Amino acid sequence: MPHKNEIQPTPDNQPETNTQPLNEQTNNPLHGVKLADILEYLVEEYGWQELGDRIDIRCFTSDPSIKSSLKFLRQTQWARDKVERLYLRSIRR
């Protein structure tokens, strides 16, 4: 019989487990790729000027830097989505 101070397993106090199938992330080409690596690749591939022409956001067109762009992209999902799509198109060519 359990002691009165012992926590009994219930759905509420069970540790969370990742129920996502492993192959779901395996098929994600962005899995394990850091945003900084994506941005550095795109800057090297296109340069800031062309990157700003392809994705019209101020952090690419007005005094661009990796640091300021990363800050903006981490806070702005729509812009990050555009950067990730361009990256995926670029690596598939």
Sequence and secondary structure as in RCSB ss.txt:
>XXXX:A:sequence
MPHKNEIQPTPDNQPETNTQPLNEQTNNPLHGVKLADILEYLVEEYGWQELGDRIDIRCFTSDPSIKSSLKFLRQ
TQWARDKVERLYLRSIRR
>XXXX:A:secstr
   TTS    TTTS     S HHHHHT TTTT  HHHHHHHHHHHHHHHHHHHHS  HHHHSS  HHHHHHHHHH
 HHHHHHHHHHHHHHHH 
